[in-house]
Amino acid sequence: MHMLYNSDSFAVVHILANAQEVASAADSDTPRPVLPRHGFEIVDKRSGKEVYLDGSWAELFQQQIEAWQQNTPTQEEVEETLERYASLAQTPVVVH
């Protein structure tokens, strides 16, 4: 788990759900199909809700992160983008 962004309004964490299993499968002599899975958790601190992006949503968000690495955005630009994703949030944050 890697904290990517943390502000008064949002927190973004990159989660590698089965990174250990993928590493074990790569080191093993016995082939074992393991699909690498990862996702992003975006917490909207203002509403107390979070959204977990995986699959194609995670891929789209990863592309956004790569674009930010090419052209450093302002905090306002980052928060506007996170606001759009946070509009999907339905899950209340219980423990963080």
Secondary structure by P-SEA (a helix, b strand, c coil): cccccccccbbbbbbcccaaaaaaaaacccbbbbcbbbbbbbbcccccbbbbbcaaaaaaaaaaaaaaaaccccaaaaaaaaaaaacccccccccc
